[in-house]
Amino acid sequence: MVRWLVSGMAAMLAVGQAAPASAYLFWVQPNFTGGPVTGDEAGLGQPMPKATPAELKAHMLWNMRAGLNVAALQCQFSPILLTVPNYNDLLSKNAAELNDAYKTLGGYFKRTGGKTWQKTFDGYTTRTYNSFSTMHAQLGFCETASAIGREARKLGRGKLTQLAIDRMREFRNSLIPAGDMIHARRQLYVPIQPVSMDKACWTKKDQFKAACAPPPVQQASAPNGRAG
């Protein structure tokens, strides 16, 4: 009996090292990370032709706000993600910065949209919100929205735009369906050596004999003698 427990514990240890829990909804979360953006890159939102740098920043902030709003609605199946309180905190603490972004966007559409600018602006807002609606990528989206919302709560006032610049690519990437990375194929080295099941290595009381213990694993050394 003891010998089977030893083997079972070794197998469980191998699985534990292969699959560390790293997120609320995943054992191993997909990697959605992306670098900072300027706002005019493809795939971040609706095109903003002739937009100034300030207008593009407002565009990114408004996209992040919309995404966190959608998350507050879609991710309530997991209250531990705190998407609702995160979003409410964002609105109350950053009202001035959000209002400035809205005014900047309004100025952009007035400048580029002609007499129908308000209708174009309204359409932009609706399409921006709709662009975050997802079903097949819901878990990754909700997990990412939760992380962004938690970071937003830690920031002081006036720093929300920079957060949008830094994490909007990641937020958009999270809309791509991806499964738990614990199922991804990968090469994994776990230094566990099998325990001999030879009867000669066990006493009549099912105790393992020290003489049958495998030698310790030796770490490979680099040519200069230092561990590699």
Backbone as a ProteinNet text record, in pm:
[ID]
protein_1_A
[PRIMARY]
MVRWLVSGMAAMLAVGQAAPASAYLFWVQPNFTGGPVTGDEAGLGQPMPKATPAELKAHMLWNMRAGLNVAALQCQFSPILLTVPNYNDLLSKNAAELNDAYKTLGGYFKRTGGKTWQKTFDGYTTRTYNSFSTMHAQLGFCETASAIGREARKLGRGKLTQLAIDRMREFRNSLIPAGDMIHARRQLYVPIQPVSMDKACWTKKDQFKAACAPPPVQQASAPNGRAG
[TERTIARY]
82.8	0	86	191.1	278.4	342.8	386	457.2	367.4	236.9	146	120.5	118.9	103.7	223.3	343.1	464.7	458.9	422.4	414.1	306.6	191.1	81.9	119.5	191.5	234.4	331.3	418.3	512.8	437.8	335.3	257.3	183	125.7	54.4	148.4	271	368.5	401.6	415.1	444.8	334.1	207.9	94.8	91.8	120	118.9	221.2	340	442	407.3	330.8	297.6	184.4	100.9	-20.6	-45.5	35.5	12.3	-108.4	-191	-306.1	-257.1	-303.2	-252.1	-361.6	-488.3	-596.1	-725.1	-830.5	-957	-1028.2	-1029.9	-1108.7	-1024.7	-894	-803.8	-704.6	-656.2	-539.7	-415	-403.7	-294	-356.5	-352.9	-423.4	-355.1	-433.1	-374.1	-298	-198.2	-116.8	-173.9	-240.5	-300.3	-217.5	-104.8	-30.1	8	19	60.4	122.5	201.7	271.1	182.4	234.8	161	125.2	18.9	-30	-40.3	-58.2	-84	-230.7	-303.6	-446.2	-487.4	-391.9	-426.1	-388.6	-346.5	-313.1	-439.8	-425.2	-538.4	-581.2	-711	-763.2	-789.2	-772.6	-793.6	-930.8	-995.7	-1124.6	-1157.5	-1254.3	-1293.9	-1187.7	-1173.2	-1075.8	-1106.3	-1001.4	-1014.7	-927	-964.2	-880.3	-865.2	-744	-711.1	-722	-721.1	-728.5	-593.7	-596	-474.6	-431.2	-306.6	-264	-356.3	-402.9	-493.6	-625.9	-674.8	-800.8	-785.2	-668.8	-645.1	-637.8	-579.4	-576.2	-717.4	-799	-938.1	-1011.9	-979.7	-1036.1	-1002.5	-878.9	-838.4	-904.7	-911.2	-974.6	-1122.5	-1189.1	-1331.1	-1353.5	-1261	-1270	-1252.6	-1157.3	-1137.4	-1259.1	-1313.6	-1434.7	-1547.9	-1565.7	-1672.4	-1650.9	-1526.4	-1497	-1525	-1488.4	-1512.1	-1660.8	-1733.8	-1878.8	-1943.6	-1902.9	-1955.7	-1920.1	-1799.3	-1758.1	-1844.3	-1880.6	-1965.6	-2100.3	-2145.1	-2272	-2254.5	-2149.7	-2133.2	-2064.9	-1993.7	-1908.2	-1962	-2088.8	-2146	-2163.9	-2141.6	-2148	-2038.7	-1935	-1825.4	-1803.2	-1876.7	-1864.2	-1723.8	-1641.1	-1505.3	-1420.7	-1461.3	-1387.7	-1406.6	-1512.6	-1537.2	-1554.2	-1604.1	-1616	-1716	-1818.9	-1917.7	-1860	-1809.2	-1750.3	-1629.2	-1552.5	-1439	-1486.5	-1590.7	-1642.1	-1706.7	-1781.3	-1843.6	-1738.9	-1631.1	-1522.7	-1457.4	-1440.1	-1379.3	-1462	-1594.1	-1681.3	-1677.2	-1682.4	-1689.8	-1556.4	-1446.8	-1315.5	-1257.4	-1296.3	-1234.1	-1332.1	-1436.2	-1539.7	-1482.2	-1392.2	-1337.8	-1258.6	-1174.3	-1092.6	-1180.3	-1283.2	-1374.5	-1454.8	-1498	-1571.7	-1484.1	-1359.6	-1266.9	-1248.7	-1238.4	-1223.7	-1347.6	-1463.8	-1588.4	-1595.7	-1556.3	-1556	-1455.1	-1340	-1238.5	-1288.7	-1355.4	-1411.9	-1522.7	-1603.5	-1707.1	-1646.8	-1536.4	-1467.8	-1415.1	-1367.5	-1318.8	-1430.7	-1545.6	-1655.2	-1715.8	-1714.6	-1758.4	-1665.8	-1536.7	-1437	-1437.9	-1469	-1457.3	-1590.7	-1698.4	-1825.1	-1926.2	-1897.6	-1993.1	-2122.9	-2233.3	-2362	-2418.4	-2378.3	-2431.6	-2335.7	-2249.6	-2147.4	-2206.1	-2318.4	-2376	-2424.7	-2486.7	-2531.2	-2410.7	-2306	-2184	-2120.3	-2121.5	-2066.4	-2146.7	-2278.2	-2362.9	-2337.8	-2321	-2291.6	-2157.7	-2060.2	-1927.4	-1938.8	-2015.6	-2031	-2097	-2204	-2275.4	-2186.6	-2116.3	-2030.5	-1913.4	-1865.7	-1755.4	-1799	-1916.7	-1967.4	-1991.5	-2053.4	-2084.4	-1958.7	-1849.4	-1726.7	-1665.4	-1711	-1659.1	-1750.1	-1863.4	-1954.6	-1898.2	-1891.3	-1831.4	-1898.5	-1895.1	-1945.9	-1835.5	-1773.3	-1673.6	-1544.7	-1520	-1398.3	-1430	-1544.9	-1592.5	-1499.5	-1445.9	-1362.5	-1235.3	-1168.3	-1047	-1076.1	-1185	-1223.8	-1254.7	-1331.7	-1369.4	-1248.6	-1159.1	-1038.3	-952.6	-939	-856.7	-922.6	-1053.3	-1126.1	-1112.7	-1116.8	-1101.4	-963.9	-860	-723.4	-706.4	-761	-749.9	-828.9	-947.1	-1028.3	-960.9	-894.8	-823.9	-707.9	-637.9	-527.3	-578.4	-691	-748.2	-782.4	-826.5	-863.7	-742.3	-624.3	-503.2	-444	-486.2	-426.9	-488.5	-408.8	-462.6	-541.8	-610.1	-689.4	-599.2	-650	-577	-482.3	-480.1	-386	-455.3	-585.5	-661.7	-626.5	-597.8	-564.3	-437.5	-337.6	-213.6	-237.6	-327	-360.8	-422.4	-507.9	-568.3	-462.1	-368.4	-260.2	-177.8	-152.8	-66.7	-135	-268.2	-331.3	-442.5	-462.8	-571.3	-543	-417.8	-386.8	-418.8	-382.7	-413.8	-564.7	-637.3	-782.8	-845.4	-800.2	-852.1	-809	-687.7	-641.6	-727.5	-781.1	-860.8	-993.4	-1029.7	-1152.6	-1131.2	-1008.5	-977.4	-998.7	-1084.7	-1110.5	-982	-962.4	-844.3	-882.3	-834.6	-863.7	-759	-780.5	-686.5	-554	-444.9	-313.8	-261.1	-334.2	-293.1	-306.4	-391.3	-411.4	-316.8	-237.4	-147	-35.8	6.2	116	247	328	456.5	552.7	679.6	779.8	805.4	805	817	913	1008.3	1102.9	1075.6	1038.2	1015.8	1114	1208	1312.3	1262.8	1173	1124.2	1162.5	1232.9	1274.3	1179.7	1147.6	1053.8	1108.5	1016.5	1052.8	1042.2	1142.6	1145.2	1032.1	964.5	859.7	910.9	1042.2	1101.5	1078.3	1032.4	1004.7	1127.6	1244.4	1367.3	1392.8	1326.6	1346.6	1247.7	1164.1	1061.9	1066.7	1048.7	1046.5	909.8	900.7	772.8	665.1	708.5	612.3	588.2	625.5	602.5	680.9	799.1	885.1	993.6	1018.1	1114.3	1256.7	1343.1	1481.7	1566.2	1644.2	1725.4	1825.1	1868.7	1968.4	1914.3	1783	1722.1	1688	1717.1	1684.8	1767.7	1706.6	1782	1881.3	1990.9	2089.1	2029	2077.3	2024.3	2050.1	1958.7	1972.9	2086.3	2178.6	2291.6	2258	2282.1	2257.1	2370.2	2335.1	2437.2	2520.8	2648.3	2738	2783.4	2805.2	2856.5	3004.7	3062.3	3205	3297.5	3260.3	3348.1	3334.1	3248.3	3237.6	3119.3	3056.9	2941.2	2816	2719.5	2594.6	2528.9	2473.5	2408.4	2264.1
-120.8	0	125.6	123.2	240.2	272.9	168.6	191.6	260.8	230.4	295	440.3	465.9	604.3	688.6	629.8	702.8	740.9	644	672.2	774.8	764.5	859.5	1001	1014.8	1147.1	1208.7	1128.9	1179.5	1230.8	1157.1	1199.8	1328.6	1340.1	1462.5	1581.6	1560.1	1668.2	1716.1	1624.3	1660.8	1745.5	1705.8	1783.9	1920.9	1926.7	2055.1	2150.9	2100.2	2187.7	2229.3	2147.2	2178.2	2277.4	2289.9	2369.9	2457.5	2561	2649.6	2738	2759.2	2848.4	2991.6	3068.7	3204.7	3306.3	3266.3	3359.3	3305.7	3388.5	3347.4	3242.4	3262.6	3178	3075.3	3078.9	2986.3	2928.6	2807.3	2757.5	2829.6	2836.9	2910.3	3002.6	3132.2	3228.7	3247	3261.2	3292.5	3424.5	3436	3557.4	3655.6	3759.7	3860.5	3989.1	3991.8	4115.5	4179.4	4310	4387.8	4517.7	4579.2	4701.8	4824.3	4938	5064.1	5101.7	5179.2	5217.3	5369.4	5417	5559.9	5586.7	5483.8	5498.7	5489.2	5495.9	5488.3	5353.9	5256.1	5123.9	5047.1	4951.8	4869.5	4777.8	4752.2	4656.9	4710	4839.6	4896.6	4960.2	4985.2	5053.7	5104.9	5192.8	5246.5	5343.4	5349.2	5442.3	5587.2	5663.6	5805.5	5887.8	5898.4	5971.8	6118.9	6168.6	6308.9	6345.9	6247.6	6276.5	6324.8	6418.1	6467	6367.9	6377.3	6289.9	6297.2	6416.6	6430.8	6360.1	6369.6	6303.2	6151.5	6103.8	5959.8	5907.8	5985.2	5945.5	5939.5	6037.6	6036.7	5915.7	5882.7	5766	5637.7	5622.2	5503.4	5499.4	5613.4	5617.1	5580.1	5632.4	5603.2	5456.4	5397.3	5254.7	5172.3	5209.6	5135.3	5148.2	5268.4	5289.1	5201	5198	5116.4	4968.4	4922.3	4782.6	4745.2	4832.2	4803.8	4811	4896.3	4902.3	4771.2	4723.2	4596.1	4482.8	4484.5	4380.9	4383.3	4502.6	4512.7	4444.4	4441.3	4377	4228	4192.6	4055.2	3962	4015.3	3932	3913.8	3941.6	3928.6	3783.3	3689	3547.3	3511	3595.9	3571.5	3696.3	3710.6	3831.8	3858.1	3751.8	3769.9	3857.2	3872.1	3958	4106.3	4140.4	4278.7	4376.3	4329.1	4418.5	4531.2	4505.9	4611.4	4718	4681	4785.2	4853.4	4780.7	4843.7	4953.8	4924.8	5022.9	5141.6	5114.3	5223.5	5315.5	5257.2	5337.7	5423	5363.6	5437.5	5560.1	5544.8	5656.4	5766.7	5728.9	5830.7	5901.7	5828.3	5887.4	5962.1	5923.1	5979.7	6056	6109.6	6178.4	6292.7	6370.9	6487.1	6443.2	6341.5	6293.8	6232.7	6160.1	6101.1	6208	6310.3	6419.4	6494.7	6514.4	6581.2	6498.6	6367.1	6280.2	6288.3	6291.5	6299.2	6430.8	6538.9	6669.3	6671.3	6610.3	6605	6525.6	6415.6	6336.7	6413.2	6484.1	6567.2	6671.1	6729.6	6827.8	6765.8	6642.2	6573	6553.9	6507	6480.9	6611.1	6716.2	6846.6	6892.6	6870.1	6915.7	6833.7	6705.3	6617	6566.6	6584.2	6522.1	6610.5	6739.6	6828.8	6844	6866.7	6894.7	6773.7	6656.6	6534.9	6479.5	6564.5	6518.7	6447.9	6499.2	6438.9	6296.3	6276.7	6142.1	6049.2	6101.4	6020.9	5988.3	6086.1	6066.8	5961.4	5969.2	5869.9	5729.7	5721.3	5591.6	5535.8	5625.5	5585.9	5527	5592.8	5545.6	5408.1	5392	5263.6	5151.3	5177	5073.2	5039.6	5138.2	5113.2	5017.7	5040.9	4949.9	4810.6	4804.8	4675	4594.7	4663.9	4594.5	4513	4534	4458.2	4342.8	4330.5	4221.6	4090.2	3989.6	3863	3746.7	3631	3508.9	3404.5	3373.4	3267	3305.4	3435.1	3479.5	3540.9	3507.4	3575.7	3559.6	3440.6	3420	3504.7	3503.2	3583.5	3731.7	3775.6	3916.4	3957.6	3877.2	3912.4	3913.8	3818	3813.9	3938.1	3978.1	4094.9	4223.1	4233.3	4352	4366.8	4255.7	4259.6	4312.8	4264.9	4309.6	4458.5	4505.4	4647.2	4731.6	4684.5	4758.5	4768.5	4661.3	4664.4	4763.3	4765.3	4860.5	5003.2	5026.7	5161.6	5212.5	5123.8	5165.1	5208.4	5158.3	5193.3	5327	5375.7	5496.2	5622.5	5728.6	5858	5920.4	6025.8	6094.3	6149.5	6145.6	6200.7	6103.5	5977.7	5880.6	5769.7	5785.9	5680.5	5671.6	5786	5785.4	5705.3	5720.4	5645	5495.9	5459.2	5318.1	5263.2	5342.7	5300.3	5283.4	5374.9	5366	5239	5207	5093.5	4958.4	4952.5	4820.5	4797.4	4894	4874.7	4759.3	4740.2	4627.5	4495.5	4486.4	4366.2	4345.7	4455	4446.2	4393.6	4444	4396.6	4252.3	4219.2	4081.5	3981.8	4024.7	3933.9	3896.2	3964	3931.5	3817.9	3770.4	3655.2	3528.7	3437.4	3316.2	3238	3201.7	3125.1	3039	2917	2827.4	2835.7	2759.2	2753	2696.5	2766.2	2723.6	2599.6	2547.8	2422.3	2308	2330.6	2229.1	2246	2353.3	2376.6	2272.6	2230.9	2135.4	2208.2	2154	2216.6	2110.6	2136.8	2046.5	2088.1	1991.6	2021.5	1923.6	1972.9	1885.9	1894.2	1784.3	1776.8	1674.7	1716.1	1625	1527.7	1436.8	1334.2	1198.9	1119.2	988.9	881.6	782.9	679.4	597.6	552.1	466.1	321.2	242	103.5	22.9	-54	-143.5	-286.4	-306	-438.6	-488	-612	-666.5	-665.8	-674.2	-676.3	-543.5	-437.1	-304	-273.9	-370.4	-347	-458.3	-418.9	-517	-584.1	-685.9	-753.9	-661.7	-554.1	-457.9	-340.8	-360	-258.3	-130.3	-142.3	-26.5	-27.2	90.3	101.9	100.1	22.1	9.5	124.8	185.3	301.4	267.5	144.4	104.4	116.1	115	121.9	264.5	360.9	499.4	545.8	616.1	662.4	770.5	785.6	889.2	1027.1	1129.2	1264.6	1314.2	1396.7	1451.9	1552	1537.7	1628.8	1741.3	1863.2	1977.6	1991.6	2010.9	2026.9	2150.5	2142.4	2254.9	2312.5	2440.5	2508	2477.8	2498.6	2468.1	2538.1	2654.6	2727.3	2680	2578.2	2521.7	2574.2	2683.6	2737.2	2666.3	2658.6	2590	2661.8	2582.8	2643.2	2668.8
0	0	0	83.5	94.5	-38.7	-110.3	-235.7	-338.9	-337	-433.2	-393	-261.1	-216	-255.3	-245.8	-284.4	-430.9	-515.7	-658.7	-688.1	-619.3	-641.7	-601.8	-490	-445.3	-544.9	-602.9	-702.8	-824.8	-867.9	-984.1	-955.1	-834	-797.3	-792.5	-742.9	-739.1	-878.1	-972.2	-1110.7	-1168.3	-1142.9	-1194.2	-1129.7	-997.7	-928.5	-984.9	-1022.1	-1078	-1220	-1288.9	-1428	-1439.1	-1336.7	-1351	-1229	-1205.5	-1092.3	-1118.1	-1015.1	-1030.2	-1037.9	-1137.5	-1154.6	-1181.1	-1178.8	-1207.4	-1147	-1147.3	-1089.5	-1174.8	-1305.7	-1394.8	-1469.5	-1452.1	-1520.7	-1420.5	-1447.6	-1376.2	-1427.9	-1559.7	-1622.5	-1726.2	-1697.8	-1781.1	-1916.6	-2024.5	-2155.2	-2148.8	-2232.5	-2235.8	-2337.4	-2287.4	-2375.2	-2381	-2316.7	-2300.1	-2433	-2431	-2546.6	-2499	-2584	-2545.4	-2548.7	-2502.1	-2507.6	-2651.3	-2665.9	-2798.2	-2807.2	-2929.3	-2948.6	-2977.1	-3022	-3045.6	-3190.5	-3282.5	-3424.6	-3486.3	-3402.6	-3453.9	-3489.8	-3579.9	-3620.3	-3506.3	-3499	-3403	-3264.3	-3242.6	-3109.1	-3093.4	-3203.1	-3198.8	-3337	-3345.1	-3473.9	-3527.3	-3657	-3715.7	-3677.2	-3654.7	-3619.5	-3714.1	-3841.5	-3936.8	-3898.2	-3914.3	-3887.1	-3738.7	-3651	-3508	-3456.6	-3365.6	-3301.4	-3193.5	-3143.8	-3034.1	-2912.9	-2878.6	-2765	-2791.3	-2914.4	-2949.3	-2949.6	-2989.9	-2987.5	-2843.8	-2754.5	-2613	-2555.9	-2590.8	-2545.5	-2602.8	-2725.2	-2792.5	-2717.2	-2672.6	-2598.2	-2460.4	-2394.4	-2263.7	-2274.6	-2377.6	-2393.2	-2428.3	-2502.6	-2531.3	-2404.1	-2320.6	-2197.2	-2105.9	-2097.8	-2017.5	-2068	-2199.3	-2257.9	-2227	-2239.3	-2212.1	-2067.7	-1974.5	-1833.5	-1800.4	-1872.4	-1856	-1900.8	-2019.8	-2069.2	-1972.8	-1919.7	-1824.9	-1699.1	-1654	-1535.8	-1559	-1682.6	-1716.6	-1745	-1817.5	-1864.7	-1765.2	-1669.5	-1585.1	-1443.2	-1424.3	-1290.4	-1248.1	-1340.5	-1304.6	-1205.5	-1195.6	-1102.2	-1017.1	-907.2	-824.2	-774.2	-762.9	-711.3	-803.6	-929.9	-1023.8	-993	-920	-876.5	-993.6	-1107	-1222	-1198.8	-1118.8	-1091.7	-997.5	-879.3	-793.5	-856.5	-935.3	-1003.4	-1096.8	-1173.7	-1269.4	-1197	-1092.1	-1017.2	-955.8	-905.2	-848.9	-956.7	-1074.7	-1186	-1221.4	-1226.1	-1261.7	-1156.5	-1030.8	-925.5	-904.6	-912.7	-883.7	-1002.4	-1124.3	-1243.2	-1332	-1270.3	-1347.2	-1430.8	-1373.9	-1445.4	-1567.8	-1552.3	-1664.3	-1773.6	-1733.9	-1831.8	-1905.8	-1834.4	-1898.8	-1997.8	-1962.2	-2054.1	-2181.3	-2164.9	-2282.3	-2371.1	-2309.7	-2386.6	-2464.3	-2400.2	-2467.7	-2582.6	-2561.2	-2666.1	-2786.3	-2759.9	-2868.5	-2940.2	-2864.9	-2926.9	-3019	-2976	-3059.5	-3188	-3176.7	-3295.8	-3397.3	-3352.9	-3446.4	-3500.9	-3423	-3474.4	-3585.8	-3565.4	-3661.1	-3789.1	-3778.3	-3895.5	-3949.9	-3873.8	-3912.7	-3980.6	-3992.2	-4059.3	-3980.6	-4051.8	-3986.9	-3912.2	-3952.6	-3888	-3782.7	-3728.9	-3636.6	-3513.5	-3460.2	-3339.8	-3366.9	-3482.1	-3518.1	-3535.5	-3596.4	-3614.6	-3479.5	-3389.9	-3256.3	-3180.4	-3189.1	-3122.2	-3177	-3308.4	-3369.7	-3324.4	-3310.4	-3261.2	-3121	-3035.7	-2897.8	-2893.9	-2971.3	-2972.7	-3024.1	-3132.8	-3190.6	-3098.4	-3025.8	-2932.1	-2822.5	-2766.5	-2663.2	-2720.7	-2836	-2896.4	-2929.5	-2955.7	-2996	-2883.1	-2758.9	-2645.3	-2605	-2670.8	-2638.2	-2690.8	-2605.4	-2646.8	-2576.2	-2638.6	-2577.3	-2568.3	-2680.6	-2683.7	-2611.4	-2594.5	-2526.3	-2390.1	-2335.3	-2215.2	-2096	-2074.6	-1957.1	-1962.8	-2077.6	-2090.5	-2080.1	-2141.1	-2134.7	-1991.4	-1920.5	-1783.7	-1691.4	-1708.1	-1626.1	-1648.9	-1775.4	-1808.1	-1759.8	-1778.9	-1732	-1580.7	-1510.4	-1365	-1326.3	-1395	-1363.7	-1392.3	-1505	-1539.4	-1439.9	-1403.3	-1306.4	-1170.8	-1128.2	-999.2	-1003.7	-1116.6	-1128.3	-1128.5	-1195	-1200	-1059.4	-974	-838.4	-756.8	-794.8	-720.7	-765	-881.4	-937.4	-878.3	-877.8	-838.6	-952.2	-923.2	-1025	-1135.8	-1257	-1369.6	-1437.4	-1394.6	-1450.4	-1529.4	-1551.1	-1618.2	-1766.7	-1828.7	-1971.3	-1997.5	-1913	-1931	-1914.2	-1823.3	-1807	-1935.6	-1998.8	-2125.5	-2234.1	-2238.8	-2337.5	-2314.5	-2188.6	-2154.6	-2173.7	-2156.9	-2150.4	-2253	-2344.1	-2439.8	-2536.3	-2575.7	-2663.9	-2593.1	-2467.7	-2390	-2380.2	-2357.4	-2343.8	-2473.2	-2586	-2714.9	-2741.6	-2704.1	-2723.8	-2647	-2533.7	-2451.2	-2516.2	-2624.1	-2696.5	-2795.3	-2807	-2892.7	-2810.4	-2854.2	-2775.5	-2747.3	-2622	-2581.2	-2462	-2460.3	-2349.3	-2240.5	-2136	-2025	-2074.1	-2043.9	-2093	-2022.7	-1924.3	-1863.4	-1963.7	-2066.4	-2168.8	-2287.9	-2287.6	-2399.4	-2398.2	-2516.3	-2526	-2501.1	-2415.6	-2384.7	-2333.6	-2347.6	-2292.5	-2148.6	-2061.2	-1919.7	-1854.9	-1781.4	-1711.5	-1562.5	-1504.2	-1360.2	-1303.8	-1219.3	-1171.3	-1064.7	-1105	-1014.3	-1072.3	-995.5	-1043.7	-991.5	-1073.8	-1031.5	-916.2	-831.5	-719.6	-765.8	-736.7	-782.2	-718.3	-801.7	-753.9	-736.8	-751.7	-736.5	-593	-579.4	-447.2	-357.7	-421.5	-342.9	-272.1	-315.4	-256.5	-144.5	-109.8	-8.6	96.5	221.3	329	333.7	418	432.9	490.1	556.7	612.9	517.9	390.5	287.3	313.1	370.5	390.4	282.8	225.2	116.3	170.6	106.6	151.5	97.3	187.1	149.5	39.8	35.3	-65.3	-206.8	-221.1	-354.3	-395.8	-308.6	-341.4	-461.7	-558.6	-675.1	-636.3	-709	-677.6	-699.5	-628	-646.8	-788.4	-837.1	-971.6	-973.5	-1065.4	-1077	-1175	-1133	-1220.3	-1321	-1444.3	-1547.5	-1521.4	-1554.8	-1533.4	-1667	-1666	-1785.2	-1798.8	-1918.4	-1939.4	-1840.6	-1789.8	-1699.4	-1554	-1535.8	-1402.4	-1323	-1372	-1303.2	-1348.7	-1259.9	-1294	-1408.8	-1506.2	-1621.4	-1594.5
[MASK]
++++++++++++++++++++++++++++++++++++++++++++++++++++++++++++++++++++++++++++++++++++++++++++++++++++++++++++++++++++++++++++++++++++++++++++++++++++++++++++++++++++++++++++++++++++++++++++++++++++++++++++++++++++++++++++++++++++

